[in-house]
Amino acid sequence: MAPFELDWVSVTDIQIPVNESGLNGLKFAISPVVDAAVDLPASQRGIHASRTYECVKEAAALLDGVGFYGLAERIARSLLEKHTYSTRARVSVRARLFETAKTPISYVDSVEHFNASIHTFAVRGSHTIHVRNFVGVEATGITACPCAKEVIRELYQRVNGEVKEGTPLATHMQRSHGRLIVESDGSITFTQLLDILHNSFSSRTLELLKRPDEAALVLSAVEKPRFVEDVVRHAAKNVVEKFQHLPDSYRVYIKVRALESIHSHNLESTLKSNLGILRQRIGAVKMA
């Protein structure tokens, strides 16, 4: 066998039930999905896969709601304790969570689902294990096209001579998906990241909408037209303003994908950076 080191050997899609409840002899529960990996030295043929599963199972057994944010780190540390031949560990935990949002006019509760994730990268040092933790969310929103709105404004002016302030102007809109991941010192919550994404879209989406709510949501989106590029830049700015206490070295990842309504293709925009670079760019814009 050729003596090559392997960057990662993973056990993926491990599902562990949390907060189990009974249902006629069956069980239903929150079921986070875990990917856990360690590196493998050239001297070792393969990992002990059962140890990886044990790390996930044991960490999940101690889990409560508040402790979810620390689950990936607990698994990563356990991986390096059990896999004594490894020097690095990587863990991702994904779950579907729910929040309750008020509709804009009827002001009734709408149950909204979103994807949440936590990630840990761990490295064995001479006397300790060094970790970097990340928190992420994926949410849906609306993007309204600024370009089409301006063309419609020009057409309206040709026909009517003027456009009064506050006149709603049509444009095409997309359902868009955003993903935001920020390196965390333990203080970042899913709710904070969700708020950043929702405020970066032209408007958020809602599951429950009465007719007045639908109209209000459409109007709010049209009044704040944004390209996918705009959404990413607004999200980056919001991250910088929200997490002023985090170090410059902390990483940020943002991706937005628009499912185009008048095209058969879609649009995506992505940003990978750190808080120091984002702060510099925002500061340069303010000074200019």
Short mmCIF file of the C-alpha atoms (twelve columns), coordinates in Angstrom:
data_MODEL
# 
_entry.id   MODEL 
# 
loop_
_atom_site.group_PDB 
_atom_site.id 
_atom_site.type_symbol 
_atom_site.label_atom_id 
_atom_site.label_alt_id 
_atom_site.label_comp_id 
_atom_site.label_asym_id 
_atom_site.label_seq_id 
_atom_site.Cartn_x 
_atom_site.Cartn_y 
_atom_site.Cartn_z 
_atom_site.pdbx_PDB_model_num 
ATOM 1   C CA . MET A 1   0.000   0.000  0.000   1 
ATOM 2   C CA . ALA A 2   1.393   3.423  -0.977  1 
ATOM 3   C CA . PRO A 3   2.314   5.480  2.131   1 
ATOM 4   C CA . PHE A 4   0.158   8.575  1.577   1 
ATOM 5   C CA . GLU A 5   -1.351  10.772 4.234   1 
ATOM 6   C CA . LEU A 6   -5.070  11.395 3.763   1 
ATOM 7   C CA . ASP A 7   -6.466  14.861 4.400   1 
ATOM 8   C CA . TRP A 8   -9.815  13.656 5.677   1 
ATOM 9   C CA . VAL A 9   -11.623 10.404 6.337   1 
ATOM 10  C CA . SER A 10  -15.266 11.060 7.141   1 
ATOM 11  C CA . VAL A 11  -18.302 9.349  8.526   1 
ATOM 12  C CA . THR A 12  -21.148 11.329 6.981   1 
ATOM 13  C CA . ASP A 13  -24.903 11.714 7.377   1 
ATOM 14  C CA . ILE A 14  -25.025 10.391 10.941  1 
ATOM 15  C CA . GLN A 15  -28.506 11.014 12.317  1 
ATOM 16  C CA . ILE A 16  -28.933 11.126 16.070  1 
ATOM 17  C CA . PRO A 17  -32.369 11.709 17.685  1 
ATOM 18  C CA . VAL A 18  -32.673 14.503 20.235  1 
ATOM 19  C CA . ASN A 19  -35.629 15.152 22.570  1 
ATOM 20  C CA . GLU A 20  -37.379 11.897 21.710  1 
ATOM 21  C CA . SER A 21  -41.151 11.501 22.133  1 
ATOM 22  C CA . GLY A 22  -43.274 8.380  21.893  1 
ATOM 23  C CA . LEU A 23  -45.910 7.683  19.263  1 
ATOM 24  C CA . ASN A 24  -47.626 4.278  19.436  1 
ATOM 25  C CA . GLY A 25  -44.398 2.440  20.046  1 
ATOM 26  C CA . LEU A 26  -42.429 4.598  17.597  1 
ATOM 27  C CA . LYS A 27  -40.277 7.615  18.274  1 
ATOM 28  C CA . PHE A 28  -40.079 11.023 16.669  1 
ATOM 29  C CA . ALA A 29  -37.506 13.674 17.483  1 
ATOM 30  C CA . ILE A 30  -35.326 16.502 16.285  1 
ATOM 31  C CA . SER A 31  -32.727 14.710 14.207  1 
ATOM 32  C CA . PRO A 32  -29.528 16.668 13.504  1 
ATOM 33  C CA . VAL A 33  -27.357 15.330 10.682  1 
ATOM 34  C CA . VAL A 34  -23.640 15.087 11.463  1 
ATOM 35  C CA . ASP A 35  -20.538 14.790 9.264   1 
ATOM 36  C CA . ALA A 36  -17.390 13.981 11.261  1 
ATOM 37  C CA . ALA A 37  -13.861 13.623 9.869   1 
ATOM 38  C CA . VAL A 38  -10.258 13.202 10.979  1 
ATOM 39  C CA . ASP A 39  -6.995  13.187 9.065   1 
ATOM 40  C CA . LEU A 40  -5.133  9.902  8.587   1 
ATOM 41  C CA . PRO A 41  -1.331  9.470  8.733   1 
ATOM 42  C CA . ALA A 42  0.484   7.366  6.165   1 
ATOM 43  C CA . SER A 43  1.270   4.751  8.819   1 
ATOM 44  C CA . GLN A 44  -2.427  4.047  9.449   1 
ATOM 45  C CA . ARG A 45  -4.440  2.054  6.891   1 
ATOM 46  C CA . GLY A 46  -7.876  3.247  7.957   1 
ATOM 47  C CA . ILE A 47  -9.741  5.030  10.732  1 
ATOM 48  C CA . HIS A 48  -11.671 3.241  13.445  1 
ATOM 49  C CA . ALA A 49  -15.082 4.262  12.097  1 
ATOM 50  C CA . SER A 50  -16.952 2.970  15.143  1 
ATOM 51  C CA . ARG A 51  -15.068 5.462  17.315  1 
ATOM 52  C CA . THR A 52  -16.317 8.318  15.160  1 
ATOM 53  C CA . TYR A 53  -19.896 7.157  15.543  1 
ATOM 54  C CA . GLU A 54  -19.385 6.767  19.297  1 
ATOM 55  C CA . CYS A 55  -18.132 10.349 19.540  1 
ATOM 56  C CA . VAL A 56  -21.303 11.626 17.882  1 
ATOM 57  C CA . LYS A 57  -23.622 9.385  19.896  1 
ATOM 58  C CA . GLU A 58  -22.033 10.241 23.238  1 
ATOM 59  C CA . ALA A 59  -22.015 13.988 22.585  1 
ATOM 60  C CA . ALA A 60  -25.647 13.948 21.407  1 
ATOM 61  C CA . ALA A 61  -26.726 12.044 24.525  1 
ATOM 62  C CA . LEU A 62  -25.694 15.053 26.625  1 
ATOM 63  C CA . LEU A 63  -27.447 17.546 24.364  1 
ATOM 64  C CA . ASP A 64  -30.116 20.001 25.446  1 
ATOM 65  C CA . GLY A 65  -31.504 22.963 23.525  1 
ATOM 66  C CA . VAL A 66  -28.985 25.547 24.704  1 
ATOM 67  C CA . GLY A 67  -26.088 23.124 24.317  1 
ATOM 68  C CA . PHE A 68  -26.704 22.635 20.597  1 
ATOM 69  C CA . TYR A 69  -24.254 25.448 19.771  1 
ATOM 70  C CA . GLY A 70  -21.435 23.476 21.415  1 
ATOM 71  C CA . LEU A 71  -22.232 20.081 19.914  1 
ATOM 72  C CA . ALA A 72  -19.794 20.238 16.984  1 
ATOM 73  C CA . GLU A 73  -16.913 21.277 19.247  1 
ATOM 74  C CA . ARG A 74  -17.647 18.481 21.746  1 
ATOM 75  C CA . ILE A 75  -17.620 15.932 18.922  1 
ATOM 76  C CA . ALA A 76  -14.406 17.352 17.423  1 
ATOM 77  C CA . ARG A 77  -12.552 17.213 20.728  1 
ATOM 78  C CA . SER A 78  -13.789 13.677 21.325  1 
ATOM 79  C CA . LEU A 79  -12.604 12.628 17.855  1 
ATOM 80  C CA . LEU A 80  -9.050  13.666 18.631  1 
ATOM 81  C CA . GLU A 81  -9.207  11.938 22.008  1 
ATOM 82  C CA . LYS A 82  -10.350 8.636  20.492  1 
ATOM 83  C CA . HIS A 83  -8.384  8.824  17.213  1 
ATOM 84  C CA . THR A 84  -4.944  9.194  18.813  1 
ATOM 85  C CA . TYR A 85  -3.217  8.912  15.419  1 
ATOM 86  C CA . SER A 86  -4.996  11.988 14.023  1 
ATOM 87  C CA . THR A 87  -3.956  15.620 14.396  1 
ATOM 88  C CA . ARG A 88  -7.007  17.339 12.888  1 
ATOM 89  C CA . ALA A 89  -10.784 16.956 13.126  1 
ATOM 90  C CA . ARG A 90  -13.669 18.533 11.247  1 
ATOM 91  C CA . VAL A 91  -17.341 18.372 12.257  1 
ATOM 92  C CA . SER A 92  -20.517 19.772 10.706  1 
ATOM 93  C CA . VAL A 93  -23.969 19.511 12.273  1 
ATOM 94  C CA . ARG A 94  -27.099 20.432 10.308  1 
ATOM 95  C CA . ALA A 95  -30.675 20.719 11.550  1 
ATOM 96  C CA . ARG A 96  -34.056 22.055 10.421  1 
ATOM 97  C CA . LEU A 97  -35.373 24.576 12.952  1 
ATOM 98  C CA . PHE A 98  -38.481 26.750 13.222  1 
ATOM 99  C CA . GLU A 99  -39.268 30.293 14.248  1 
ATOM 100 C CA . THR A 100 -42.538 32.203 14.581  1 
ATOM 101 C CA . ALA A 101 -42.970 35.472 12.679  1 
ATOM 102 C CA . LYS A 102 -45.832 37.983 12.667  1 
ATOM 103 C CA . THR A 103 -47.557 38.808 9.379   1 
ATOM 104 C CA . PRO A 104 -47.315 42.518 8.450   1 
ATOM 105 C CA . ILE A 105 -51.026 43.477 8.445   1 
ATOM 106 C CA . SER A 106 -53.058 40.706 10.088  1 
ATOM 107 C CA . TYR A 107 -50.327 40.326 12.704  1 
ATOM 108 C CA . VAL A 108 -50.925 36.610 13.136  1 
ATOM 109 C CA . ASP A 109 -48.269 33.984 13.784  1 
ATOM 110 C CA . SER A 110 -46.665 32.265 10.807  1 
ATOM 111 C CA . VAL A 111 -44.427 29.244 11.452  1 
ATOM 112 C CA . GLU A 112 -41.238 29.570 9.393   1 
ATOM 113 C CA . HIS A 113 -38.623 26.860 8.880   1 
ATOM 114 C CA . PHE A 114 -34.935 27.372 8.162   1 
ATOM 115 C CA . ASN A 115 -31.731 25.354 8.042   1 
ATOM 116 C CA . ALA A 116 -29.211 25.836 10.831  1 
ATOM 117 C CA . SER A 117 -25.654 24.547 11.036  1 
ATOM 118 C CA . ILE A 118 -22.644 24.562 13.321  1 
ATOM 119 C CA . HIS A 119 -19.091 23.721 12.267  1 
ATOM 120 C CA . THR A 120 -15.852 23.070 14.133  1 
ATOM 121 C CA . PHE A 121 -12.262 22.671 12.927  1 
ATOM 122 C CA . ALA A 122 -9.916  21.284 15.586  1 
ATOM 123 C CA . VAL A 123 -6.117  20.866 15.561  1 
ATOM 124 C CA . ARG A 124 -4.080  18.962 18.128  1 
ATOM 125 C CA . GLY A 125 -1.333  21.116 19.632  1 
ATOM 126 C CA . SER A 126 1.531   20.063 21.851  1 
ATOM 127 C CA . HIS A 127 -0.437  20.633 25.053  1 
ATOM 128 C CA . THR A 128 -3.982  21.448 23.970  1 
ATOM 129 C CA . ILE A 129 -6.562  21.249 21.175  1 
ATOM 130 C CA . HIS A 130 -7.139  24.444 19.202  1 
ATOM 131 C CA . VAL A 131 -10.634 24.929 17.751  1 
ATOM 132 C CA . ARG A 132 -12.407 27.324 15.403  1 
ATOM 133 C CA . ASN A 133 -16.199 27.369 15.568  1 
ATOM 134 C CA . PHE A 134 -18.710 28.618 13.006  1 
ATOM 135 C CA . VAL A 135 -22.478 29.222 13.092  1 
ATOM 136 C CA . GLY A 136 -24.613 29.289 9.948   1 
ATOM 137 C CA . VAL A 137 -28.178 29.653 8.679   1 
ATOM 138 C CA . GLU A 138 -29.938 29.238 5.348   1 
ATOM 139 C CA . ALA A 139 -33.092 31.265 4.751   1 
ATOM 140 C CA . THR A 140 -35.475 32.229 1.958   1 
ATOM 141 C CA . GLY A 141 -36.286 35.756 0.860   1 
ATOM 142 C CA . ILE A 142 -37.502 37.843 -2.071  1 
ATOM 143 C CA . THR A 143 -35.364 39.837 -4.485  1 
ATOM 144 C CA . ALA A 144 -37.016 42.482 -6.664  1 
ATOM 145 C CA . CYS A 145 -35.193 43.594 -9.822  1 
ATOM 146 C CA . PRO A 146 -34.032 47.262 -9.734  1 
ATOM 147 C CA . CYS A 147 -33.341 47.349 -13.481 1 
ATOM 148 C CA . ALA A 148 -36.858 46.365 -14.587 1 
ATOM 149 C CA . LYS A 149 -38.354 48.818 -12.081 1 
ATOM 150 C CA . GLU A 150 -36.434 51.734 -13.635 1 
ATOM 151 C CA . VAL A 151 -37.500 50.765 -17.162 1 
ATOM 152 C CA . ILE A 152 -41.127 50.586 -16.013 1 
ATOM 153 C CA . ARG A 153 -40.712 54.007 -14.379 1 
ATOM 154 C CA . GLU A 154 -39.554 55.450 -17.717 1 
ATOM 155 C CA . LEU A 155 -42.474 53.866 -19.569 1 
ATOM 156 C CA . TYR A 156 -44.904 55.189 -16.964 1 
ATOM 157 C CA . GLN A 157 -43.473 58.689 -17.333 1 
ATOM 158 C CA . ARG A 158 -43.896 58.599 -21.111 1 
ATOM 159 C CA . VAL A 159 -47.572 57.740 -20.731 1 
ATOM 160 C CA . ASN A 160 -48.485 59.844 -17.694 1 
ATOM 161 C CA . GLY A 161 -45.928 62.618 -17.763 1 
ATOM 162 C CA . GLU A 162 -44.795 62.129 -14.172 1 
ATOM 163 C CA . VAL A 163 -44.525 59.590 -11.408 1 
ATOM 164 C CA . LYS A 164 -45.851 60.812 -8.076  1 
ATOM 165 C CA . GLU A 165 -43.843 60.058 -4.956  1 
ATOM 166 C CA . GLY A 166 -44.981 56.772 -3.403  1 
ATOM 167 C CA . THR A 167 -46.489 55.366 -6.611  1 
ATOM 168 C CA . PRO A 168 -45.957 51.577 -6.551  1 
ATOM 169 C CA . LEU A 169 -44.048 50.455 -9.632  1 
ATOM 170 C CA . ALA A 170 -43.990 46.867 -10.805 1 
ATOM 171 C CA . THR A 171 -40.910 44.743 -11.362 1 
ATOM 172 C CA . HIS A 172 -40.158 41.043 -11.562 1 
ATOM 173 C CA . MET A 173 -39.386 39.249 -8.313  1 
ATOM 174 C CA . GLN A 174 -37.600 36.060 -7.373  1 
ATOM 175 C CA . ARG A 175 -37.652 33.678 -4.472  1 
ATOM 176 C CA . SER A 176 -34.051 33.662 -3.360  1 
ATOM 177 C CA . HIS A 177 -32.036 31.497 -0.994  1 
ATOM 178 C CA . GLY A 178 -29.332 32.903 1.242   1 
ATOM 179 C CA . ARG A 179 -26.631 31.196 3.257   1 
ATOM 180 C CA . LEU A 180 -24.628 32.998 5.950   1 
ATOM 181 C CA . ILE A 181 -21.835 31.441 8.019   1 
ATOM 182 C CA . VAL A 182 -19.808 33.426 10.553  1 
ATOM 183 C CA . GLU A 183 -16.930 32.318 12.770  1 
ATOM 184 C CA . SER A 184 -18.111 32.519 16.371  1 
ATOM 185 C CA . ASP A 185 -16.660 33.058 19.820  1 
ATOM 186 C CA . GLY A 186 -19.746 31.425 21.313  1 
ATOM 187 C CA . SER A 187 -21.887 34.572 21.363  1 
ATOM 188 C CA . ILE A 188 -23.526 34.316 17.908  1 
ATOM 189 C CA . THR A 189 -27.076 32.944 17.682  1 
ATOM 190 C CA . PHE A 190 -29.132 31.601 14.805  1 
ATOM 191 C CA . THR A 191 -31.663 34.373 15.405  1 
ATOM 192 C CA . GLN A 192 -29.035 37.070 14.863  1 
ATOM 193 C CA . LEU A 193 -27.927 35.532 11.564  1 
ATOM 194 C CA . LEU A 194 -31.530 35.083 10.424  1 
ATOM 195 C CA . ASP A 195 -32.270 38.753 11.104  1 
ATOM 196 C CA . ILE A 196 -29.234 39.754 9.043   1 
ATOM 197 C CA . LEU A 197 -30.351 37.648 6.068   1 
ATOM 198 C CA . HIS A 198 -33.993 38.714 6.261   1 
ATOM 199 C CA . ASN A 199 -33.004 42.408 6.369   1 
ATOM 200 C CA . SER A 200 -30.654 41.978 3.409   1 
ATOM 201 C CA . PHE A 201 -33.294 40.697 0.966   1 
ATOM 202 C CA . SER A 202 -35.819 42.996 -0.701  1 
ATOM 203 C CA . SER A 203 -38.294 41.300 1.634   1 
ATOM 204 C CA . ARG A 204 -38.608 38.104 3.604   1 
ATOM 205 C CA . THR A 205 -41.038 35.332 2.711   1 
ATOM 206 C CA . LEU A 206 -43.863 34.148 4.975   1 
ATOM 207 C CA . GLU A 207 -45.830 30.900 4.905   1 
ATOM 208 C CA . LEU A 208 -49.107 32.362 6.182   1 
ATOM 209 C CA . LEU A 209 -50.363 35.409 4.289   1 
ATOM 210 C CA . LYS A 210 -53.870 36.820 4.169   1 
ATOM 211 C CA . ARG A 211 -54.605 39.013 1.146   1 
ATOM 212 C CA . PRO A 212 -53.686 42.296 2.886   1 
ATOM 213 C CA . ASP A 213 -50.458 40.642 4.072   1 
ATOM 214 C CA . GLU A 214 -49.650 39.531 0.526   1 
ATOM 215 C CA . ALA A 215 -50.097 43.066 -0.769  1 
ATOM 216 C CA . ALA A 216 -47.953 44.536 1.997   1 
ATOM 217 C CA . LEU A 217 -45.177 42.009 1.393   1 
ATOM 218 C CA . VAL A 218 -45.154 42.632 -2.381  1 
ATOM 219 C CA . LEU A 219 -45.096 46.405 -1.884  1 
ATOM 220 C CA . SER A 220 -42.267 46.198 0.650   1 
ATOM 221 C CA . ALA A 221 -40.208 44.123 -1.805  1 
ATOM 222 C CA . VAL A 222 -40.853 46.518 -4.717  1 
ATOM 223 C CA . GLU A 223 -39.899 49.489 -2.548  1 
ATOM 224 C CA . LYS A 224 -36.514 47.893 -1.796  1 
ATOM 225 C CA . PRO A 225 -35.335 46.401 -5.132  1 
ATOM 226 C CA . ARG A 226 -32.067 44.469 -4.903  1 
ATOM 227 C CA . PHE A 227 -29.934 42.233 -7.073  1 
ATOM 228 C CA . VAL A 228 -28.362 39.105 -5.569  1 
ATOM 229 C CA . GLU A 229 -25.101 41.101 -5.507  1 
ATOM 230 C CA . ASP A 230 -26.841 43.762 -3.399  1 
ATOM 231 C CA . VAL A 231 -28.116 41.161 -0.952  1 
ATOM 232 C CA . VAL A 232 -24.618 39.756 -0.376  1 
ATOM 233 C CA . ARG A 233 -23.136 43.229 0.130   1 
ATOM 234 C CA . HIS A 234 -25.900 44.281 2.520   1 
ATOM 235 C CA . ALA A 235 -25.465 41.050 4.482   1 
ATOM 236 C CA . ALA A 236 -21.718 41.670 4.756   1 
ATOM 237 C CA . LYS A 237 -22.312 45.219 5.980   1 
ATOM 238 C CA . ASN A 238 -24.891 43.983 8.492   1 
ATOM 239 C CA . VAL A 239 -22.465 41.334 9.784   1 
ATOM 240 C CA . VAL A 240 -19.771 43.977 10.359  1 
ATOM 241 C CA . GLU A 241 -22.189 46.284 12.189  1 
ATOM 242 C CA . LYS A 242 -23.737 43.497 14.284  1 
ATOM 243 C CA . PHE A 243 -20.555 41.756 15.431  1 
ATOM 244 C CA . GLN A 244 -18.199 44.614 16.243  1 
ATOM 245 C CA . HIS A 245 -16.752 42.650 19.160  1 
ATOM 246 C CA . LEU A 246 -15.384 39.814 17.013  1 
ATOM 247 C CA . PRO A 247 -11.695 39.762 15.930  1 
ATOM 248 C CA . ASP A 248 -10.613 40.822 12.437  1 
ATOM 249 C CA . SER A 249 -9.376  37.294 11.693  1 
ATOM 250 C CA . TYR A 250 -12.834 35.706 11.996  1 
ATOM 251 C CA . ARG A 251 -14.141 34.324 8.721   1 
ATOM 252 C CA . VAL A 252 -17.420 35.182 6.942   1 
ATOM 253 C CA . TYR A 253 -19.115 33.260 4.122   1 
ATOM 254 C CA . ILE A 254 -22.200 34.547 2.267   1 
ATOM 255 C CA . LYS A 255 -23.991 33.043 -0.718  1 
ATOM 256 C CA . VAL A 256 -27.265 34.099 -2.345  1 
ATOM 257 C CA . ARG A 257 -29.050 32.276 -5.175  1 
ATOM 258 C CA . ALA A 258 -32.030 33.778 -7.019  1 
ATOM 259 C CA . LEU A 259 -34.474 31.463 -8.782  1 
ATOM 260 C CA . GLU A 260 -35.213 33.726 -11.713 1 
ATOM 261 C CA . SER A 261 -38.872 34.289 -12.568 1 
ATOM 262 C CA . ILE A 262 -38.496 35.541 -16.163 1 
ATOM 263 C CA . HIS A 263 -35.483 33.426 -17.155 1 
ATOM 264 C CA . SER A 264 -34.818 29.716 -17.247 1 
ATOM 265 C CA . HIS A 265 -31.398 30.330 -15.674 1 
ATOM 266 C CA . ASN A 266 -30.632 31.394 -12.104 1 
ATOM 267 C CA . LEU A 267 -28.190 33.849 -10.537 1 
ATOM 268 C CA . GLU A 268 -25.724 33.369 -7.671  1 
ATOM 269 C CA . SER A 269 -23.418 35.672 -5.770  1 
ATOM 270 C CA . THR A 270 -20.793 34.596 -3.208  1 
ATOM 271 C CA . LEU A 271 -18.437 36.318 -0.782  1 
ATOM 272 C CA . LYS A 272 -15.675 34.686 1.286   1 
ATOM 273 C CA . SER A 273 -13.704 37.023 3.499   1 
ATOM 274 C CA . ASN A 274 -12.805 37.916 7.076   1 
ATOM 275 C CA . LEU A 275 -14.103 40.679 9.308   1 
ATOM 276 C CA . GLY A 276 -10.897 42.704 9.061   1 
ATOM 277 C CA . ILE A 277 -11.083 43.002 5.277   1 
ATOM 278 C CA . LEU A 278 -14.818 43.772 5.370   1 
ATOM 279 C CA . ARG A 279 -14.247 46.471 7.988   1 
ATOM 280 C CA . GLN A 280 -11.507 48.045 5.876   1 
ATOM 281 C CA . ARG A 281 -13.715 48.152 2.788   1 
ATOM 282 C CA . ILE A 282 -16.681 49.626 4.650   1 
ATOM 283 C CA . GLY A 283 -14.381 52.192 6.278   1 
ATOM 284 C CA . ALA A 284 -12.927 53.162 2.888   1 
ATOM 285 C CA . VAL A 285 -16.423 53.742 1.483   1 
ATOM 286 C CA . LYS A 286 -17.394 55.927 4.456   1 
ATOM 287 C CA . MET A 287 -14.209 58.007 4.115   1 
ATOM 288 C CA . ALA A 288 -14.778 58.467 0.388   1 
# 
